[in-house]
Amino acid sequence: MSTPIEQPAWRVLLGYVRPFRRALVAGGALSLATAATGLALPLVVRELIGRLGGDGGGGGSVVGLLGLMTVLVLTNAAIGAVGSFLLERTAESVVLVARRRLVDRLLWLRVPALDTTEPGDLMSRVSADTTLLREVSTQSVVSAVTGALTLLATVTMMILLDPLLLAVTLTALVLAQVVVGVVVPRISRAAKQAQESVGTMSAALERALGNLRTVKASGAEARERDRLHDAAFQAWRGGVRAAVWQAVAGNTGGLAIQLSFIVVLGLGGARVVSGAIDVGTLVAFLLYLYYLMPPMRDLAHVAAQYQVGAAAIARIREVETLPTEPASPPGPHATVNGQAADPASVAFTDVRFRYRPELPEVHHGVTFTVPPGGMTAFVGPSGAGKTTVFSLIERFYDADSGHVRLDGVDVGDWPLAELRAAIGYVEQDAPVLSGTLRDNLLFAAPHTTDTELRDALATTRLDGMIARLPDGLDTPVGHRGIKLSGGERQRVAIARALLRRPRLLLLDEVTSQLDAVNEAALRETIADAATTTTVLVVAHRLSTVTAADRIVVMDTGRVRATGTHTELVATDPLYAELAATQLLTT
């Protein structure tokens, strides 16, 4: 994946939290209020000890101080709960925004960008990496501010109580921060490795589950298991390494506080004996010493969590810098008064194309013209570049040179949504999406009427199959249409394209999985469509080719001949050979 434009993680993070700044400020204010009520408690304890140790301490004043302590504790808990809820809600909102942004990016990715990435890794970035933004986006931001202010306020109170004891405490804390500073970069490296390993594991799992029948038929379960186990182990190892350094960073502050407590208790006891301070002051100082632990722990956690979040942000940014198509509303339905609009013309002029710079050319100056209406068949050996013709018309890819024109206009000058609205496309493997039959049939034309739907089902010979299903059109088709046969999936894909009422219909080997009866029916369907639509078909069977109005013969990325079946049999040796073998080599 390409390296994203460098931008500090904190700046990207601020971009995510900026829309929620009010809620963030409110949560931060409540966190500070929680800290303030906590800091007041040692002072009340100091006063209470003084009253209890005094000769004239009244019972009423002691009860009042105990009541005040109770109020402070309850208030601290209530404010803390509300503040925590606000921050957690804001964190979930940040994750929601990040996921929506990534989804918007992924669905409009250019096909060449998708070709160079693993879908499983992209899925991991949407699910796992965005989850890591939860803490770093709110808790860490607020904890950094409130922790620093609380630490400063606590140190100030400790100065007022006894500067000498504070000096001992700060010495231990400075040493702890030096250790944390050494550890933090190691957390960053380990976290990035762990997240990349999770992405690799997701990609491997998607690869295995997406082709599970092939895996089973090949007896490759054990090999795929080993691949997944190794990916999971690498993710575990990276996570453990990050956890080790996070544990070191998180507990160094606590260790420093505990060592300080031992030293302060000894030195403070000596100062009480000498009369330099009273017992209440020592107890209050020790309470403040323990009050240092949460902000110290929070700041260490913030440093560690920021490194984890920065690694996640870097992976998210990689997706956000991938090239995308323009996001635009769906193009207008290609009909006029309920009837299909005029058929489109197609022309290729000296088109050259390669899928990636390091790969050889697929098209070497392809040139042909298809007039409006009728059926044109593309034939030729495997690898001749037939399917690539369709990909260039749909602008899944752009030609390196030359022109691809629809109605005399270069496809690059068409608004992309309008271009694709004029085209119906049935891919070679006729993909069917998870959901019901109705969902799939209406996928490209959601506003189709019941009459139009019934006509399409009858045309593609799906009505009989649907009548036999207990739930009819509401029958689930399973993952990738696994509950349908190959021929049924092809007919569903064809019906979906026909319901779009396209001006140009692209059919890529659509008869390859049909039996003779359904193939004959489909040829009739294509012939009917060709009276109102321009039909381009990559032909697999001779019976389909002979029905075409014109045939384009392709070989090694070039057009070598065009004409009718009779003309080409007499004039083109390659076509004559393909026809003699029923074109089954394609």
N, C-alpha and C positions, 0 to 999 in steps of 0.2 A: 504494500500500500504506500502511496506517495507520502512524503514527509510534509506535515502541515506547516503553514506559515507560523513562525515562532511568535508566541504571545504568552506573556506571563500567566501562570495558572490563576493567580489571584485576580487578575483583570477579567479573565473569562468567568471566574466565580462571581465577581461583582455583577457581571451582566445577567447571570441567572437569578440572583437574589434581589436585584434592583426593583422589579415589579412588586416585591413583597416587603419593601423597606419599612412600611408603617407597622406591619405585624412584627417584623424583626425588631424594630425599635421598642415596641410595646413589650415584647418578650424579654428584651435586654433590660428594660427599665424594671420589670418585675424581678428579674434575676438580681439586679443591684439592690432592690428593696429587700429581697431575701437575704442577701449578704449583709445589709445594714442591720436588720433585726438580729442576725446572728452575732454581729460585732458588738451589739449593745449588751448581749447576755453576760459576757465576762465582767463588765462593769457592775452589773446588778449583783453578780456573785461576790465580787470584791466588797461591795457595800454590805451584803448580807453577812459575810464572814466578820466584817468589822462590827456590825451590830451584835452578832452572837458572841464575839469576844469581849465586847464592852461591858462595863459594870452596869450601866443603866439602860441597856437595850430593851425597849418595850416590846411586848408580845405582839401588839397591834402593828407596829412598824415591820416586824419580821413577817407577819402574815401578808402585809401589803406587798413586801418585796417578793415573797413566794408567788403571790397572785400575779405580779408584774412579769415574773419569769414564765409563768404558765401562759400568759397572754402572748409574750414574745415567741414562745415555742409554737403555739397554735397558729399565730399569724405567719410565722416563718414557713410552716408547712403549707398553709392555704395559698399564700402568695407563690411559693415555689411550685405548687401543683398547677396553678393557672398559667404561670410563666412557661413551665415545661410543656403544657398542652399547646400553647401558642407556637412555641418553637417547633414542636413535632409536626403540627399541622402545616406550618410554613415549609418545613423540610419536605414533606410529602408533596406539597404544591410545586416545589422546585423540581423534584424528580418527575412529576407529571409534565411540566413544561419541557424538560430536557427530553423525555421520551417522545412527546409529540413532535418536537423539532426534528429528532432523528428519524421518526417514522415519515414525516413529510419529506425529509431529504432522501430516504431510501426508496420511497415509491416513485420519486421523480429522477432517480439516478439514470445516467446515460448507460446504455447497454454495455459499451466498451469498459466503463468503470466497474460494472458488475462482473464482467468477465475476468477481471484481475483480482477478485476478492473471493473469500469463502463465505457463503451465506450463513453458515453456523457461527462464524466469527462476528459477522455483522449483527446477528441475533444476540450474541453475548454482549455486545456493546449497548444494545438497546435495553437489555434486561439487567445484566450483572453490573456493568460499569456505571449506569445511571443510578443504581441503588447506592453505590459508594458516595454519591453526591449528598445523600441524605444528611449524614452527620456533618460533613465538612462545610456544607452550605449554610447551616444555621447554628447548630450547637457549637461548632468550632469557632465560627465568627463571633458569636455572643460570648462564648467561654473565654476567647482571647481578650475581649474588652473587659468583661466583668471580672475575669480572673486577675488581670493586671491591676484594675482599680481596687479590687478586694485585697490583693497582695499589698498594694501601696497603703491602703487604709489600715490594714493590720500592722504593717511595719511601723506606721506613724503612731498607732496606739502603743506599740511595744516600746518605741523610743520614749514616750511620755512616762511609761512605767519604770523602765530601767535600761539606759543606753548600753551599759556594760554587758548585760545578758543578751541584748540584741546583737552586739558585735560578735559574740560567740556563735549565735544562731546563723548570722549572715555568712560567716566563714564556711560553715557546713553547706549552706545553700548555694554559694558560689561554686564550690567543688562539684555539687550535683549538676549544676547547669553546664559545666564544662563537659561532664560525661554525656549529658543529653546532646550537646552540640556535636560530639563525635559520632553519636549513634544515629542521628536523624538521616544523614545521607544514605546510610546502609538500609534504613527502612524504605527509602524511596526506591532504591534499586530492587530490593526484594519484592516490594509491592507491584512494581511494573512487571517483573518477571512472572509473578503469580497471576496477574490479570491476563497477560498474554497467553499463559498456559491454559487458563480457563477458556479463552477464545479458541485455542487450538483444540481443546477437548470438545467444545460445542460443535466445531466444524467436523471433527471426526465422527461424532455421534449423529449429526445430520446426514453425513455421507452414508453411514451404515444403515440407519433406519429408513432413509429415503430410497434405499435400494436393497431392502431386506430380502426380497425374493431372490435377487441375484446372489446375495451373500449366501443364502441357504442352498441354492442350487449349485453353487460352486464349492460347497463344503468349507467356506471361509470363516465360519463363526469364530473359531479359535484365534485366527489371525486378527480379525477385527477386534475381538475381545482384548487381545494383547496390545493392540494399538491404542484402544481406549483406556486400558489399565495404565499404560505408560503415560498417556496424556494426563490422566487423573493424578498419577504419582508426581508428575512434574508440577502440576498445580498445587498439590499438597506440599511438596518440598518448598516451593516459593512462598506459600502461605505460612508454613512453619517458620521459615527463615525470617519473614516479616514479623511474625508473632514473637519470636525470640527477642528481636531488637525493640519491638514495642513494649514488651514486658520489662526489658532493661530500662528503657526510657521512662516508662510509667512508674516503676518502683524505686528508681534512684531518688526521686524527690521524697518519697515516703521514708526511705532509709535515712536520708539526711535529717528529716524531722525527728525521727526516733533517736538517732544519735545525739541530736541537739537536745532532746528532752532529757536524756541521761546526764549530759554535761550541765544543762541549766538547773536540773534538780539538785545536783551536787553543789555547784557554785551558788545557786540561789539559796539553798539551805544554809550555807556558810554565811551568806549576807544577812539572812534573817537572824541567825545567832548573833552576828556582830551588831545588829540593830540598824543596818543600812536600809533595809526595807522590811515591811511587815508581812505577815503570812498571807493576808488578803492580796497583796500586790503580787507575791510569788504565784499564788493560785491563778490569779487573773492572767499573769504572763504565760503560765503553762497552758491555760485554755487558749490564749491567742496563738501559742506555738502550734497547737493542734489545728487551729483555724487556718494556719498557713498551709496545711496539708492539702485541702481541696483545691485552692487556686494553683498551688504548685503542681498537683497532679493534673489539673485541667490544662495548664499551659504545656506540660510535657505531652499530654494526650493530643492537644491541638497541633503541636509540632509534628507528632507522628501521623495523626489523621490527615493533616494537610498534605503530607507526602503521598499517602495513599490516594487522596482525592486528586492530587496533581497528576498522578499516573493515569487515573480514570479520565480526567479532563483531556489529557493528551490523546488518549484513544478515541474519545468522543470527537475531538477536534479533527482527527484524521478523517472521520466520516463526513464532517461538516465541510471539508475542503474538497471532497470528491465532486467531479463535474456533474451537473444535473441538467435536465431539460427544463424549459420554461414552464412554470406551474400556471395552467390556464384552465378555465372551465371547459367541460366537454363541448366538442364542436356541434354544430347544428345537425339534426337528423337528416340524412340524405334523401328526403322525400319531398314531393310537391303535391299537395292535395291528397295525401295518403298514398300516392304512387311513387315508385322509385324515380329519382331525378335522372337526367340524361346520363348514359354511360360515359365513362372517362376514357381518354386516350393515354397511352404510355409510350415514352420514347427514351431509349438509352443512346447516348452519343459518346463514343470513345471513352467509356467508363473504365477507370483503373481503381483497384481497391485491394488493400491487405488489412487483415484484422488487427495486427500490431506491427510496429516498425521492424521488429526483429524477424517477422514471419514472411514467407514468400507471398507474392501477389496471388490473389484468387481470381481477379478479373484483369485481363490484359487487353484493354481497349474494346470492351463489349459495346456493340452497336446493334440496335433493332428498333422497329416501330410497330406498335400495336394500335390499330384504329379503334374507335369507340364501338362497343358491342361485339357480340360473338365470343367464341372460345379460342384461346391460343394455348397450345401445349408446349412445354419445355421438356426436351428429352436429352439424354446424353449419359455417359458413364458417371459413376460415382466420383465426386470431387470436381466435376466440371464447372461448378459455380451456379447451379440452378437455384438452390434455396437462397443463396446470397442475393440474387436478383430481388426476391421478395423482401429481404431485410433492408435493402437499399431503398426500395419504394416506400416502405413503412418508416424510413429514417431511423431504424434502430442503429444504423451506422451511416456515416456520410462518406461519399465517394472521395478518394484521394484526388482524382482529377476527372474531367469530363462532366457530363450533365445527365441527370435523371429528371425527366419532365413528366408531369401529370397535366393533361389538358394544355400542353405547350408551356407550362410554367414550371421552372425548376422547383423541385420539392423543397429545397432549402429556403425558397421565398414564400412558401405556404405557411400560414399559422399552423403549428404542429397539431393542435387539437382538431382543427378543421380538416386537415389532411387525413388524419386517421379516422375521422367520422365518416369520410367518404369511402373507406376501405373496410371490407370484411376479410378476415385472415384466419385460415384454419391451418395450424401448424402440423408438422409431420407426425409428431407423437400425440396430437389431439388432446392436449391437457384438459382435465376436468378438475374443478376445485372442490374441496370439502364443502359439504352442505347438501341441499336437496336438489333433485332434478330441476325443479322450478327455478331455484337460485341460479343454476348453471345456464339454463336456457335464456333467462332474462338478464344475464350478467352484462351483456353489451347493449341491451335495449330494455331498460327497466320499465318503460312506459308502454310496452306492447299490450295490445288488447287481447282478450280471450279468443276472439275470432282469428286474429293473426297467429296466435300461438297454436291453435288447433290446426290451422292450415300448414304451418311449418312442421308440426308433428306428423301430419299425414304425408307431406312431401318427402320427409326423410325416413318414413316407415317406422317411426317411433311410437305411433298411437297404439299399435297392437301390444307392444311390450308394456307400455304404461298401463293399459287396461288390465293386464294380468297382475300388476303390483297392488298389494293391499292398500297402500297409502298413495297410489297414483303418483302425481307430480311432486307430492310432499315426501317421497321416499328418499332417505339419505343415501348418497352415493359412496360414502366412505372417503378415507384419505386418498387424494389423487384419483378418485373414481374407481377404487379397487373393487367395488361391488358390481361394476359393469364389465362386460366383455370388451375386448379391443374394438370390435366392430361397433358396439353400442356407444363407446366413448367417441369414436369418429363421427357417428351420426349426431350425437349430442352437440359436438363442436360445430358441425356443419349447420345444424338447425340454429345454433346461437349466432353464427355469422349471417345466415339468411334473414333472421329477424331484424338485423341491423339495416336491411334494405340498402345495401351498399351500391355505389356507382362502379366500384371495382372490387371483384371478388378474387382473392388469392387462395388457391387450394394446393397444399403441398402433399402430394402422394396420398390423397384422401381415400383411395379405394384399396389401399394395401392390405387392410384387415377385414375386408367385406367378402361375404360369400357371393356366389354368382347371382343369386336372386336379388340381394340387396345392392350389388354392384350395378345391375341393370337398372334398378329403380333410381339409384343415385345418378347414373348417366342421364336418365330422363330429367331428373331434378336440375342437373347442371345445364342441360340443353334448354330447359325452360328459363333458367336464370339468365342464360346467354342472350335471350331475346330482349331483355331490358337492362342488362348489366354487362360490363366487360369482365370476362372470366379468364384468369390466367391460372393454369394448372401445371404443376410438375407431375409428369405422367409416370406411372409405374407399370401400367398394363396397356397392351396394344389396343384393346377394345376402347379405351379412353382416348388414345391418340388419334385413332381413325375417325373419331367423331368431331375432332377439332376443325375449325375453319382454317387455321394456319398452325404450322409447327415450327418451332425454333430449335435447331439442333446445336448443342453446346459441347465443347470438348476443350479440356485444359484451359478454362477461363476465357474462351473465345467463342463467338458465334460463327460456326462454319457453314451453316446453310439455313434457309427458311423456305417454306412452301407447304403444299398439301402432302398428304400421305403418298398419293400416287406419284407426284412429282419427285419427292425425295427418294422413294424406293428406286427410281430410275436414275437419279443424278448424284446421290450422295452415298458412298460405300459404307460409311459408319452407320448411317440411319438404316440402310438396307440390312446390315448385319444385326443391328438391334431389333429390327422388325422380325427378322428370321428367328430370333431367339425370344420372341414375344416381349422384348424390352425388359426381361426379368433381371438383366444385369444392373439396372438402375436401383 
